[in-house]
C-alpha cells in the first residue's frame, strides 16, 4: 500500500505538493499551480488551512532522507591521476 508523505526532495515550502505529485505520479509544479489558483479563488481560508493541517499531520519521507544520507557518506573512489610517463630525452651529445 502506498502512503502519502511530504516530499523531502521536491519541496518548495513544506513538501506537500511535491508529495502529492509523487503519490499521484503527476508533475508537482502543476499541482502547485492548481493549488495557488484555488487558494486565490476561495480567499485563502479553505486551502490555506488544509495546507497547514497537512503540514502538521503528514510525515516526511524519512526513507528517502535516510537513503540520501547513506549515499552521501559513500565517497567515490578517486580517479588515478597518474600522468603518462614523459619520454626521457637523451642527455648525451
PDB file of N, CA, C and O in Angstrom:
ATOM      1  N   UNK A   1       0.841  -1.172   0.000  1.00  0.00           N
ATOM      2  CA  UNK A   1       0.000   0.000   0.000  1.00  0.00           C
ATOM      3  C   UNK A   1       0.896   1.249   0.000  1.00  0.00           C
ATOM      4  O   UNK A   1       1.821   1.379   0.802  1.00  0.00           O
ATOM      5  N   UNK A   2       0.589   2.140  -0.913  1.00  0.00           N
ATOM      6  CA  UNK A   2       1.356   3.384  -0.989  1.00  0.00           C
ATOM      7  C   UNK A   2       0.859   4.349   0.079  1.00  0.00           C
ATOM      8  O   UNK A   2      -0.324   4.375   0.416  1.00  0.00           O
ATOM      9  N   UNK A   3       1.778   5.131   0.597  1.00  0.00           N
ATOM     10  CA  UNK A   3       1.429   6.116   1.619  1.00  0.00           C
ATOM     11  C   UNK A   3       1.755   7.502   1.124  1.00  0.00           C
ATOM     12  O   UNK A   3       2.642   7.699   0.293  1.00  0.00           O
ATOM     13  N   UNK A   4       1.025   8.451   1.649  1.00  0.00           N
ATOM     14  CA  UNK A   4       1.237   9.846   1.300  1.00  0.00           C
ATOM     15  C   UNK A   4       2.199  10.465   2.300  1.00  0.00           C
ATOM     16  O   UNK A   4       1.952  10.445   3.506  1.00  0.00           O
ATOM     17  N   UNK A   5       3.288  11.012   1.798  1.00  0.00           N
ATOM     18  CA  UNK A   5       4.297  11.662   2.615  1.00  0.00           C
ATOM     19  C   UNK A   5       4.568  13.056   2.088  1.00  0.00           C
ATOM     20  O   UNK A   5       4.240  13.377   0.946  1.00  0.00           O
ATOM     21  N   UNK A   6       5.172  13.883   2.934  1.00  0.00           N
ATOM     22  CA  UNK A   6       5.711  15.159   2.454  1.00  0.00           C
ATOM     23  C   UNK A   6       7.029  14.853   1.771  1.00  0.00           C
ATOM     24  O   UNK A   6       7.848  14.097   2.294  1.00  0.00           O
ATOM     25  N   UNK A   7       7.229  15.428   0.629  1.00  0.00           N
ATOM     26  CA  UNK A   7       8.438  15.158  -0.130  1.00  0.00           C
ATOM     27  C   UNK A   7       9.631  15.856   0.507  1.00  0.00           C
ATOM     28  O   UNK A   7       9.535  16.997   0.959  1.00  0.00           O
ATOM     29  N   UNK A   8      10.755  15.151   0.534  1.00  0.00           N
ATOM     30  CA  UNK A   8      11.983  15.756   1.033  1.00  0.00           C
ATOM     31  C   UNK A   8      12.897  16.176  -0.110  1.00  0.00           C
ATOM     32  O   UNK A   8      13.833  16.951   0.087  1.00  0.00           O
ATOM     33  N   UNK A   9      12.621  15.661  -1.312  1.00  0.00           N
ATOM     34  CA  UNK A   9      13.484  16.017  -2.431  1.00  0.00           C
ATOM     35  C   UNK A   9      12.846  17.019  -3.383  1.00  0.00           C
ATOM     36  O   UNK A   9      13.554  17.690  -4.134  1.00  0.00           O
ATOM     37  N   UNK A  10      11.515  17.132  -3.366  1.00  0.00           N
ATOM     38  CA  UNK A  10      10.821  18.064  -4.256  1.00  0.00           C
ATOM     39  C   UNK A  10       9.936  18.967  -3.407  1.00  0.00           C
ATOM     40  O   UNK A  10       8.713  18.829  -3.401  1.00  0.00           O
ATOM     41  N   UNK A  11      10.569  19.892  -2.692  1.00  0.00           N
ATOM     42  CA  UNK A  11       9.792  20.749  -1.826  1.00  0.00           C
ATOM     43  C   UNK A  11      10.171  22.203  -2.027  1.00  0.00           C
ATOM     44  O   UNK A  11      11.336  22.534  -2.246  1.00  0.00           O
ATOM     45  N   UNK A  12       9.170  23.060  -1.950  1.00  0.00           N
ATOM     46  CA  UNK A  12       9.380  24.496  -2.018  1.00  0.00           C
ATOM     47  C   UNK A  12       9.126  25.124  -0.654  1.00  0.00           C
ATOM     48  O   UNK A  12       9.894  25.971  -0.196  1.00  0.00           O
ATOM     49  N   UNK A  13       8.052  24.705  -0.016  1.00  0.00           N
ATOM     50  CA  UNK A  13       7.712  25.238   1.307  1.00  0.00           C
ATOM     51  C   UNK A  13       7.739  24.107   2.333  1.00  0.00           C
ATOM     52  O   UNK A  13       8.612  24.072   3.200  1.00  0.00           O
ATOM     53  N   UNK A  14       6.797  23.196   2.236  1.00  0.00           N
ATOM     54  CA  UNK A  14       6.737  22.107   3.210  1.00  0.00           C
ATOM     55  C   UNK A  14       6.819  20.736   2.555  1.00  0.00           C
ATOM     56  O   UNK A  14       6.987  19.738   3.256  1.00  0.00           O
ATOM     57  N   UNK A  15       6.706  20.656   1.239  1.00  0.00           N
ATOM     58  CA  UNK A  15       6.769  19.381   0.542  1.00  0.00           C
ATOM     59  C   UNK A  15       5.424  18.730   0.318  1.00  0.00           C
ATOM     60  O   UNK A  15       5.367  17.581  -0.122  1.00  0.00           O
ATOM     61  N   UNK A  16       4.329  19.434   0.611  1.00  0.00           N
ATOM     62  CA  UNK A  16       3.001  18.862   0.457  1.00  0.00           C
ATOM     63  C   UNK A  16       2.694  18.608  -1.020  1.00  0.00           C
ATOM     64  O   UNK A  16       2.303  17.499  -1.383  1.00  0.00           O
ATOM     65  N   UNK A  17       2.863  19.606  -1.862  1.00  0.00           N
ATOM     66  CA  UNK A  17       2.564  19.458  -3.290  1.00  0.00           C
ATOM     67  C   UNK A  17       3.540  18.484  -3.949  1.00  0.00           C
ATOM     68  O   UNK A  17       3.152  17.737  -4.847  1.00  0.00           O
ATOM     69  N   UNK A  18       4.785  18.482  -3.521  1.00  0.00           N
ATOM     70  CA  UNK A  18       5.752  17.516  -4.036  1.00  0.00           C
ATOM     71  C   UNK A  18       5.373  16.094  -3.667  1.00  0.00           C
ATOM     72  O   UNK A  18       5.507  15.182  -4.483  1.00  0.00           O
ATOM     73  N   UNK A  19       4.903  15.899  -2.449  1.00  0.00           N
ATOM     74  CA  UNK A  19       4.446  14.577  -2.017  1.00  0.00           C
ATOM     75  C   UNK A  19       3.210  14.126  -2.769  1.00  0.00           C
ATOM     76  O   UNK A  19       3.091  12.957  -3.135  1.00  0.00           O
ATOM     77  N   UNK A  20       2.289  15.053  -3.001  1.00  0.00           N
ATOM     78  CA  UNK A  20       1.102  14.712  -3.792  1.00  0.00           C
ATOM     79  C   UNK A  20       1.493  14.348  -5.220  1.00  0.00           C
ATOM     80  O   UNK A  20       0.921  13.428  -5.806  1.00  0.00           O
ATOM     81  N   UNK A  21       2.455  15.060  -5.778  1.00  0.00           N
ATOM     82  CA  UNK A  21       2.923  14.750  -7.123  1.00  0.00           C
ATOM     83  C   UNK A  21       3.552  13.365  -7.205  1.00  0.00           C
ATOM     84  O   UNK A  21       3.316  12.636  -8.168  1.00  0.00           O
ATOM     85  N   UNK A  22       4.348  12.996  -6.210  1.00  0.00           N
ATOM     86  CA  UNK A  22       4.944  11.664  -6.181  1.00  0.00           C
ATOM     87  C   UNK A  22       3.877  10.597  -5.990  1.00  0.00           C
ATOM     88  O   UNK A  22       3.950   9.531  -6.601  1.00  0.00           O
ATOM     89  N   UNK A  23       2.894  10.870  -5.155  1.00  0.00           N
ATOM     90  CA  UNK A  23       1.841   9.905  -4.864  1.00  0.00           C
ATOM     91  C   UNK A  23       0.963   9.646  -6.085  1.00  0.00           C
ATOM     92  O   UNK A  23       0.594   8.505  -6.362  1.00  0.00           O
ATOM     93  N   UNK A  24       0.629  10.719  -6.819  1.00  0.00           N
ATOM     94  CA  UNK A  24      -0.266  10.587  -7.973  1.00  0.00           C
ATOM     95  C   UNK A  24       0.487  10.457  -9.299  1.00  0.00           C
ATOM     96  O   UNK A  24      -0.139  10.446 -10.359  1.00  0.00           O
ATOM     97  N   UNK A  25       1.804  10.361  -9.257  1.00  0.00           N
ATOM     98  CA  UNK A  25       2.623  10.311 -10.464  1.00  0.00           C
ATOM     99  C   UNK A  25       2.301  11.463 -11.399  1.00  0.00           C
ATOM    100  O   UNK A  25       2.118  11.275 -12.601  1.00  0.00           O
ATOM    101  N   UNK A  26       2.236  12.650 -10.833  1.00  0.00           N
ATOM    102  CA  UNK A  26       1.921  13.855 -11.594  1.00  0.00           C
ATOM    103  C   UNK A  26       3.031  14.882 -11.374  1.00  0.00           C
ATOM    104  O   UNK A  26       3.850  14.756 -10.464  1.00  0.00           O
ATOM    105  N   UNK A  27       3.033  15.893 -12.226  1.00  0.00           N
ATOM    106  CA  UNK A  27       4.013  16.968 -12.111  1.00  0.00           C
ATOM    107  C   UNK A  27       3.658  17.830 -10.896  1.00  0.00           C
ATOM    108  O   UNK A  27       2.555  18.369 -10.812  1.00  0.00           O
ATOM    109  N   UNK A  28       4.584  17.953  -9.973  1.00  0.00           N
ATOM    110  CA  UNK A  28       4.308  18.715  -8.754  1.00  0.00           C
ATOM    111  C   UNK A  28       4.117  20.201  -9.042  1.00  0.00           C
ATOM    112  O   UNK A  28       3.426  20.887  -8.289  1.00  0.00           O
ATOM    113  N   UNK A  29       4.709  20.707 -10.107  1.00  0.00           N
ATOM    114  CA  UNK A  29       4.519  22.115 -10.455  1.00  0.00           C
ATOM    115  C   UNK A  29       3.083  22.402 -10.892  1.00  0.00           C
ATOM    116  O   UNK A  29       2.542  23.467 -10.594  1.00  0.00           O
ATOM    117  N   UNK A  30       2.473  21.459 -11.594  1.00  0.00           N
ATOM    118  CA  UNK A  30       1.058  21.623 -11.970  1.00  0.00           C
ATOM    119  C   UNK A  30       0.168  21.598 -10.725  1.00  0.00           C
ATOM    120  O   UNK A  30      -0.798  22.355 -10.632  1.00  0.00           O
ATOM    121  N   UNK A  31       0.493  20.740  -9.788  1.00  0.00           N
ATOM    122  CA  UNK A  31      -0.270  20.687  -8.540  1.00  0.00           C
ATOM    123  C   UNK A  31      -0.119  22.000  -7.793  1.00  0.00           C
ATOM    124  O   UNK A  31      -1.089  22.504  -7.227  1.00  0.00           O
ATOM    125  N   UNK A  32       1.079  22.561  -7.781  1.00  0.00           N
ATOM    126  CA  UNK A  32       1.299  23.855  -7.122  1.00  0.00           C
ATOM    127  C   UNK A  32       0.473  24.957  -7.789  1.00  0.00           C
ATOM    128  O   UNK A  32      -0.135  25.780  -7.104  1.00  0.00           O
ATOM    129  N   UNK A  33       0.451  24.973  -9.125  1.00  0.00           N
ATOM    130  CA  UNK A  33      -0.323  25.997  -9.837  1.00  0.00           C
ATOM    131  C   UNK A  33      -1.812  25.885  -9.544  1.00  0.00           C
ATOM    132  O   UNK A  33      -2.478  26.891  -9.303  1.00  0.00           O
ATOM    133  N   UNK A  34      -2.333  24.667  -9.563  1.00  0.00           N
ATOM    134  CA  UNK A  34      -3.756  24.459  -9.253  1.00  0.00           C
ATOM    135  C   UNK A  34      -4.040  24.863  -7.816  1.00  0.00           C
ATOM    136  O   UNK A  34      -5.061  25.490  -7.536  1.00  0.00           O
ATOM    137  N   UNK A  35      -3.147  24.509  -6.910  1.00  0.00           N
ATOM    138  CA  UNK A  35      -3.339  24.861  -5.509  1.00  0.00           C
ATOM    139  C   UNK A  35      -3.361  26.373  -5.314  1.00  0.00           C
ATOM    140  O   UNK A  35      -4.209  26.890  -4.586  1.00  0.00           O
ATOM    141  N   UNK A  36      -2.442  27.083  -5.955  1.00  0.00           N
ATOM    142  CA  UNK A  36      -2.412  28.544  -5.826  1.00  0.00           C
ATOM    143  C   UNK A  36      -3.657  29.168  -6.440  1.00  0.00           C
ATOM    144  O   UNK A  36      -4.213  30.120  -5.892  1.00  0.00           O
ATOM    145  N   UNK A  37      -4.096  28.633  -7.577  1.00  0.00           N
ATOM    146  CA  UNK A  37      -5.321  29.136  -8.206  1.00  0.00           C
ATOM    147  C   UNK A  37      -6.520  28.950  -7.279  1.00  0.00           C
ATOM    148  O   UNK A  37      -7.302  29.881  -7.084  1.00  0.00           O
ATOM    149  N   UNK A  38      -6.670  27.755  -6.708  1.00  0.00           N
ATOM    150  CA  UNK A  38      -7.775  27.507  -5.780  1.00  0.00           C
ATOM    151  C   UNK A  38      -7.634  28.329  -4.501  1.00  0.00           C
ATOM    152  O   UNK A  38      -8.631  28.750  -3.914  1.00  0.00           O
ATOM    153  N   UNK A  39      -6.410  28.551  -4.080  1.00  0.00           N
ATOM    154  CA  UNK A  39      -6.153  29.368  -2.896  1.00  0.00           C
ATOM    155  C   UNK A  39      -6.654  30.797  -3.117  1.00  0.00           C
ATOM    156  O   UNK A  39      -7.281  31.384  -2.234  1.00  0.00           O
ATOM    157  N   UNK A  40      -6.376  31.350  -4.295  1.00  0.00           N
ATOM    158  CA  UNK A  40      -6.808  32.712  -4.602  1.00  0.00           C
ATOM    159  C   UNK A  40      -8.318  32.813  -4.821  1.00  0.00           C
ATOM    160  O   UNK A  40      -8.947  33.788  -4.410  1.00  0.00           O
ATOM    161  N   UNK A  41      -8.893  31.802  -5.471  1.00  0.00           N
ATOM    162  CA  UNK A  41     -10.333  31.836  -5.754  1.00  0.00           C
ATOM    163  C   UNK A  41     -11.152  31.740  -4.476  1.00  0.00           C
ATOM    164  O   UNK A  41     -12.157  32.436  -4.329  1.00  0.00           O
ATOM    165  N   UNK A  42     -10.735  30.888  -3.555  1.00  0.00           N
ATOM    166  CA  UNK A  42     -11.534  30.659  -2.347  1.00  0.00           C
ATOM    167  C   UNK A  42     -11.218  31.623  -1.215  1.00  0.00           C
ATOM    168  O   UNK A  42     -11.818  31.535  -0.144  1.00  0.00           O
ATOM    169  N   UNK A  43     -10.299  32.528  -1.432  1.00  0.00           N
ATOM    170  CA  UNK A  43      -9.992  33.501  -0.391  1.00  0.00           C
ATOM    171  C   UNK A  43      -9.103  32.963   0.706  1.00  0.00           C
ATOM    172  O   UNK A  43      -9.262  33.340   1.866  1.00  0.00           O
ATOM    173  N   UNK A  44      -8.179  32.097   0.371  1.00  0.00           N
ATOM    174  CA  UNK A  44      -7.149  31.559   1.238  1.00  0.00           C
ATOM    175  C   UNK A  44      -7.642  30.567   2.293  1.00  0.00           C
ATOM    176  O   UNK A  44      -6.980  29.554   2.517  1.00  0.00           O
ATOM    177  N   UNK A  45      -8.750  30.814   2.931  1.00  0.00           N
ATOM    178  CA  UNK A  45      -9.112  30.055   4.125  1.00  0.00           C
ATOM    179  C   UNK A  45      -9.190  28.539   3.919  1.00  0.00           C
ATOM    180  O   UNK A  45      -8.470  27.826   4.619  1.00  0.00           O
ATOM    181  N   UNK A  46     -10.013  27.991   3.006  1.00  0.00           N
ATOM    182  CA  UNK A  46     -10.129  26.517   2.953  1.00  0.00           C
ATOM    183  C   UNK A  46      -8.827  25.821   2.560  1.00  0.00           C
ATOM    184  O   UNK A  46      -8.411  24.860   3.208  1.00  0.00           O
ATOM    185  N   UNK A  47      -8.193  26.303   1.508  1.00  0.00           N
ATOM    186  CA  UNK A  47      -6.991  25.621   1.036  1.00  0.00           C
ATOM    187  C   UNK A  47      -5.762  25.996   1.858  1.00  0.00           C
ATOM    188  O   UNK A  47      -4.861  25.172   2.017  1.00  0.00           O
ATOM    189  N   UNK A  48      -5.705  27.185   2.371  1.00  0.00           N
ATOM    190  CA  UNK A  48      -4.606  27.563   3.251  1.00  0.00           C
ATOM    191  C   UNK A  48      -4.628  26.758   4.536  1.00  0.00           C
ATOM    192  O   UNK A  48      -3.589  26.293   5.004  1.00  0.00           O
ATOM    193  N   UNK A  49      -5.807  26.596   5.100  1.00  0.00           N
ATOM    194  CA  UNK A  49      -5.957  25.806   6.317  1.00  0.00           C
ATOM    195  C   UNK A  49      -5.647  24.336   6.044  1.00  0.00           C
ATOM    196  O   UNK A  49      -5.014  23.669   6.863  1.00  0.00           O
ATOM    197  N   UNK A  50      -6.090  23.836   4.902  1.00  0.00           N
ATOM    198  CA  UNK A  50      -5.807  22.448   4.532  1.00  0.00           C
ATOM    199  C   UNK A  50      -4.303  22.217   4.401  1.00  0.00           C
ATOM    200  O   UNK A  50      -3.789  21.194   4.853  1.00  0.00           O
ATOM    201  N   UNK A  51      -3.600  23.162   3.785  1.00  0.00           N
ATOM    202  CA  UNK A  51      -2.156  23.039   3.616  1.00  0.00           C
ATOM    203  C   UNK A  51      -1.453  23.028   4.971  1.00  0.00           C
ATOM    204  O   UNK A  51      -0.551  22.222   5.196  1.00  0.00           O
ATOM    205  N   UNK A  52      -1.855  23.903   5.857  1.00  0.00           N
ATOM    206  CA  UNK A  52      -1.232  23.973   7.187  1.00  0.00           C
ATOM    207  C   UNK A  52      -1.504  22.700   7.987  1.00  0.00           C
ATOM    208  O   UNK A  52      -0.612  22.193   8.667  1.00  0.00           O
ATOM    209  N   UNK A  53      -2.723  22.187   7.909  1.00  0.00           N
ATOM    210  CA  UNK A  53      -3.054  20.941   8.612  1.00  0.00           C
ATOM    211  C   UNK A  53      -2.263  19.779   8.025  1.00  0.00           C
ATOM    212  O   UNK A  53      -1.763  18.936   8.769  1.00  0.00           O
ATOM    213  N   UNK A  54      -2.142  19.724   6.688  1.00  0.00           N
ATOM    214  CA  UNK A  54      -1.361  18.660   6.050  1.00  0.00           C
ATOM    215  C   UNK A  54       0.111  18.761   6.447  1.00  0.00           C
ATOM    216  O   UNK A  54       0.781  17.742   6.616  1.00  0.00           O
ATOM    217  N   UNK A  55       0.607  19.974   6.592  1.00  0.00           N
ATOM    218  CA  UNK A  55       1.997  20.198   7.008  1.00  0.00           C
ATOM    219  C   UNK A  55       2.225  19.607   8.399  1.00  0.00           C
ATOM    220  O   UNK A  55       3.282  19.039   8.676  1.00  0.00           O
ATOM    221  N   UNK A  56       1.238  19.743   9.259  1.00  0.00           N
ATOM    222  CA  UNK A  56       1.353  19.243  10.635  1.00  0.00           C
ATOM    223  C   UNK A  56       1.176  17.725  10.684  1.00  0.00           C
ATOM    224  O   UNK A  56       1.905  17.040  11.402  1.00  0.00           O
ATOM    225  N   UNK A  57       0.210  17.197   9.922  1.00  0.00           N
ATOM    226  CA  UNK A  57      -0.164  15.783  10.030  1.00  0.00           C
ATOM    227  C   UNK A  57       0.751  14.854   9.236  1.00  0.00           C
ATOM    228  O   UNK A  57       1.173  13.819   9.753  1.00  0.00           O
ATOM    229  N   UNK A  58       1.062  15.209   7.987  1.00  0.00           N
ATOM    230  CA  UNK A  58       1.806  14.298   7.123  1.00  0.00           C
ATOM    231  C   UNK A  58       3.271  14.204   7.554  1.00  0.00           C
ATOM    232  O   UNK A  58       3.922  15.222   7.789  1.00  0.00           O
ATOM    233  N   UNK A  59       3.781  12.978   7.656  1.00  0.00           N
ATOM    234  CA  UNK A  59       5.202  12.827   7.994  1.00  0.00           C
ATOM    235  C   UNK A  59       6.077  13.053   6.762  1.00  0.00           C
ATOM    236  O   UNK A  59       5.611  12.937   5.629  1.00  0.00           O
ATOM    237  N   UNK A  60       7.344  13.377   6.998  1.00  0.00           N
ATOM    238  CA  UNK A  60       8.297  13.490   5.897  1.00  0.00           C
ATOM    239  C   UNK A  60       8.657  12.094   5.418  1.00  0.00           C
ATOM    240  O   UNK A  60       8.525  11.120   6.158  1.00  0.00           O
ATOM    241  N   UNK A  61       9.101  12.007   4.201  1.00  0.00           N
ATOM    242  CA  UNK A  61       9.534  10.728   3.653  1.00  0.00           C
ATOM    243  C   UNK A  61      10.908  10.412   4.218  1.00  0.00           C
ATOM    244  O   UNK A  61      11.931  10.747   3.621  1.00  0.00           O
ATOM    245  N   UNK A  62      10.919   9.772   5.362  1.00  0.00           N
ATOM    246  CA  UNK A  62      12.157   9.531   6.104  1.00  0.00           C
ATOM    247  C   UNK A  62      13.044   8.535   5.372  1.00  0.00           C
ATOM    248  O   UNK A  62      14.269   8.646   5.430  1.00  0.00           O
ATOM    249  N   UNK A  63      12.453   7.568   4.689  1.00  0.00           N
ATOM    250  CA  UNK A  63      13.252   6.560   4.000  1.00  0.00           C
ATOM    251  C   UNK A  63      14.125   7.198   2.932  1.00  0.00           C
ATOM    252  O   UNK A  63      15.298   6.849   2.799  1.00  0.00           O
ATOM    253  N   UNK A  64      13.564   8.133   2.169  1.00  0.00           N
ATOM    254  CA  UNK A  64      14.355   8.804   1.146  1.00  0.00           C
ATOM    255  C   UNK A  64      15.446   9.653   1.772  1.00  0.00           C
ATOM    256  O   UNK A  64      16.556   9.743   1.247  1.00  0.00           O
ATOM    257  N   UNK A  65      15.125  10.273   2.896  1.00  0.00           N
ATOM    258  CA  UNK A  65      16.109  11.106   3.586  1.00  0.00           C
ATOM    259  C   UNK A  65      17.265  10.245   4.095  1.00  0.00           C
ATOM    260  O   UNK A  65      18.423  10.651   3.999  1.00  0.00           O
ATOM    261  N   UNK A  66      16.964   9.061   4.636  1.00  0.00           N
ATOM    262  CA  UNK A  66      17.998   8.167   5.135  1.00  0.00           C
ATOM    263  C   UNK A  66      18.851   7.623   3.993  1.00  0.00           C
ATOM    264  O   UNK A  66      20.069   7.509   4.124  1.00  0.00           O
ATOM    265  N   UNK A  67      18.203   7.284   2.859  1.00  0.00           N
ATOM    266  CA  UNK A  67      18.954   6.790   1.706  1.00  0.00           C
ATOM    267  C   UNK A  67      19.898   7.863   1.182  1.00  0.00           C
ATOM    268  O   UNK A  67      21.029   7.567   0.797  1.00  0.00           O
ATOM    269  N   UNK A  68      19.436   9.103   1.168  1.00  0.00           N
ATOM    270  CA  UNK A  68      20.287  10.195   0.694  1.00  0.00           C
ATOM    271  C   UNK A  68      21.462  10.399   1.639  1.00  0.00           C
ATOM    272  O   UNK A  68      22.577  10.677   1.196  1.00  0.00           O
ATOM    273  N   UNK A  69      21.218  10.260   2.945  1.00  0.00           N
ATOM    274  CA  UNK A  69      22.297  10.420   3.910  1.00  0.00           C
ATOM    275  C   UNK A  69      23.311   9.286   3.779  1.00  0.00           C
ATOM    276  O   UNK A  69      24.516   9.522   3.874  1.00  0.00           O
ATOM    277  N   UNK A  70      22.841   8.072   3.566  1.00  0.00           N
ATOM    278  CA  UNK A  70      23.755   6.949   3.392  1.00  0.00           C
ATOM    279  C   UNK A  70      24.549   7.110   2.103  1.00  0.00           C
ATOM    280  O   UNK A  70      25.743   6.814   2.061  1.00  0.00           O
ATOM    281  N   UNK A  71      23.898   7.568   1.074  1.00  0.00           N
ATOM    282  CA  UNK A  71      24.565   7.741  -0.207  1.00  0.00           C
ATOM    283  C   UNK A  71      25.621   8.818  -0.168  1.00  0.00           C
ATOM    284  O   UNK A  71      26.622   8.726  -0.877  1.00  0.00           O
ATOM    285  N   UNK A  72      25.416   9.851   0.657  1.00  0.00           N
ATOM    286  CA  UNK A  72      26.393  10.930   0.723  1.00  0.00           C
ATOM    287  C   UNK A  72      27.624  10.528   1.529  1.00  0.00           C
ATOM    288  O   UNK A  72      28.689  11.122   1.364  1.00  0.00           O
ATOM    289  N   UNK A  73      27.490   9.516   2.409  1.00  0.00           N
ATOM    290  CA  UNK A  73      28.629   9.060   3.187  1.00  0.00           C
ATOM    291  C   UNK A  73      29.600   8.239   2.340  1.00  0.00           C
ATOM    292  O   UNK A  73      30.799   8.191   2.614  1.00  0.00           O
ATOM    293  N   UNK A  74      29.068   7.608   1.326  1.00  0.00           N
ATOM    294  CA  UNK A  74      29.893   6.773   0.469  1.00  0.00           C
ATOM    295  C   UNK A  74      30.608   7.677  -0.514  1.00  0.00           C
ATOM    296  O   UNK A  74      29.992   8.348  -1.342  1.00  0.00           O
ATOM    297  N   UNK A  75      31.918   7.675  -0.400  1.00  0.00           N
ATOM    298  CA  UNK A  75      32.703   8.523  -1.289  1.00  0.00           C
ATOM    299  C   UNK A  75      33.168   7.700  -2.488  1.00  0.00           C
ATOM    300  O   UNK A  75      33.602   6.559  -2.328  1.00  0.00           O
ATOM    301  N   UNK A  76      33.079   8.265  -3.665  1.00  0.00           N
ATOM    302  CA  UNK A  76      33.545   7.524  -4.834  1.00  0.00           C
ATOM    303  C   UNK A  76      35.062   7.361  -4.792  1.00  0.00           C
ATOM    304  O   UNK A  76      35.784   8.184  -4.229  1.00  0.00           O
ATOM    305  N   UNK A  77      35.510   6.288  -5.398  1.00  0.00           N
ATOM    306  CA  UNK A  77      36.946   6.059  -5.429  1.00  0.00           C
ATOM    307  C   UNK A  77      37.590   7.144  -6.278  1.00  0.00           C
ATOM    308  O   UNK A  77      37.088   7.484  -7.349  1.00  0.00           O
ATOM    309  N   UNK A  78      38.705   7.686  -5.793  1.00  0.00           N
ATOM    310  CA  UNK A  78      39.360   8.736  -6.584  1.00  0.00           C
ATOM    311  C   UNK A  78      39.941   8.158  -7.866  1.00  0.00           C
ATOM    312  O   UNK A  78      40.465   7.044  -7.886  1.00  0.00           O
ATOM    313  N   UNK A  79      39.838   8.926  -8.917  1.00  0.00           N
ATOM    314  CA  UNK A  79      40.407   8.501 -10.185  1.00  0.00           C
ATOM    315  C   UNK A  79      41.924   8.616 -10.084  1.00  0.00           C
ATOM    316  O   UNK A  79      42.462   9.528  -9.457  1.00  0.00           O
ATOM    317  N   UNK A  80      42.581   7.674 -10.713  1.00  0.00           N
ATOM    318  CA  UNK A  80      44.044   7.744 -10.664  1.00  0.00           C
ATOM    319  C   UNK A  80      44.500   8.906 -11.528  1.00  0.00           C
ATOM    320  O   UNK A  80      44.073   9.063 -12.671  1.00  0.00           O
ATOM    321  N   UNK A  81      45.343   9.681 -10.976  1.00  0.00           N
ATOM    322  CA  UNK A  81      45.834  10.853 -11.688  1.00  0.00           C
ATOM    323  C   UNK A  81      47.261  10.627 -12.194  1.00  0.00           C
ATOM    324  O   UNK A  81      48.052  11.560 -12.331  1.00  0.00           O
ATOM    325  N   UNK A  82      47.549   9.390 -12.457  1.00  0.00           N
ATOM    326  CA  UNK A  82      48.892   9.073 -12.928  1.00  0.00           C
ATOM    327  C   UNK A  82      49.066   9.651 -14.324  1.00  0.00           C
ATOM    328  O   UNK A  82      48.300   9.362 -15.242  1.00  0.00           O
ATOM    329  N   UNK A  83      50.068  10.453 -14.450  1.00  0.00           N
ATOM    330  CA  UNK A  83      50.357  11.062 -15.746  1.00  0.00           C
ATOM    331  C   UNK A  83      51.137  10.062 -16.585  1.00  0.00           C
ATOM    332  O   UNK A  83      51.926   9.275 -16.063  1.00  0.00           O
ATOM    333  N   UNK A  84      50.911  10.103 -17.864  1.00  0.00           N
ATOM    334  CA  UNK A  84      51.718   9.217 -18.704  1.00  0.00           C
ATOM    335  C   UNK A  84      53.182   9.635 -18.619  1.00  0.00           C
ATOM    336  O   UNK A  84      53.517  10.819 -18.598  1.00  0.00           O
ATOM    337  N   UNK A  85      54.014   8.647 -18.571  1.00  0.00           N
ATOM    338  CA  UNK A  85      55.437   8.932 -18.417  1.00  0.00           C
ATOM    339  C   UNK A  85      55.936   9.678 -19.647  1.00  0.00           C
ATOM    340  O   UNK A  85      55.688   9.288 -20.788  1.00  0.00           O
ATOM    341  N   UNK A  86      56.638  10.746 -19.375  1.00  0.00           N
ATOM    342  CA  UNK A  86      57.209  11.535 -20.474  1.00  0.00           C
ATOM    343  C   UNK A  86      58.431  10.808 -21.012  1.00  0.00           C
ATOM    344  O   UNK A  86      59.177  10.162 -20.275  1.00  0.00           O
ATOM    345  N   UNK A  87      58.608  10.932 -22.302  1.00  0.00           N
ATOM    346  CA  UNK A  87      59.774  10.301 -22.910  1.00  0.00           C
ATOM    347  C   UNK A  87      61.022  11.011 -22.426  1.00  0.00           C
ATOM    348  O   UNK A  87      61.130  12.236 -22.480  1.00  0.00           O
ATOM    349  N   UNK A  88      61.948  10.218 -21.959  1.00  0.00           N
ATOM    350  CA  UNK A  88      63.177  10.789 -21.456  1.00  0.00           C
ATOM    351  C   UNK A  88      64.069  11.168 -22.635  1.00  0.00           C
ATOM    352  O   UNK A  88      64.299  10.374 -23.546  1.00  0.00           O
ATOM    353  N   UNK A  89      64.554  12.386 -22.591  1.00  0.00           N
ATOM    354  CA  UNK A  89      65.438  12.841 -23.645  1.00  0.00           C
ATOM    355  C   UNK A  89      66.859  12.361 -23.340  1.00  0.00           C
ATOM    356  O   UNK A  89      67.291  12.330 -22.188  1.00  0.00           O
ATOM    357  N   UNK A  90      67.512  12.017 -24.319  1.00  0.00           N
ATOM    358  CA  UNK A  90      68.908  11.587 -24.140  1.00  0.00           C
ATOM    359  C   UNK A  90      69.754  12.788 -23.793  1.00  0.00           C
ATOM    360  O   UNK A  90      69.771  13.779 -24.523  1.00  0.00           O
ATOM    361  N   UNK A  91      70.440  12.703 -22.703  1.00  0.00           N
ATOM    362  CA  UNK A  91      71.243  13.846 -22.250  1.00  0.00           C
ATOM    363  C   UNK A  91      72.636  13.820 -22.853  1.00  0.00           C
ATOM    364  O   UNK A  91      73.432  14.731 -22.629  1.00  0.00           O
ATOM    365  N   UNK A  92      72.932  12.773 -23.621  1.00  0.00           N
ATOM    366  CA  UNK A  92      74.261  12.730 -24.229  1.00  0.00           C
ATOM    367  C   UNK A  92      74.286  13.497 -25.535  1.00  0.00           C
ATOM    368  O   UNK A  92      73.322  13.477 -26.300  1.00  0.00           O
ATOM    369  N   UNK A  93      75.370  14.156 -25.778  1.00  0.00           N
ATOM    370  CA  UNK A  93      75.512  14.938 -27.002  1.00  0.00           C
ATOM    371  C   UNK A  93      76.455  14.301 -27.956  1.00  0.00           C
ATOM    372  O   UNK A  93      76.689  14.833 -29.042  1.00  0.00           O
TER     373      UNK A  93
END
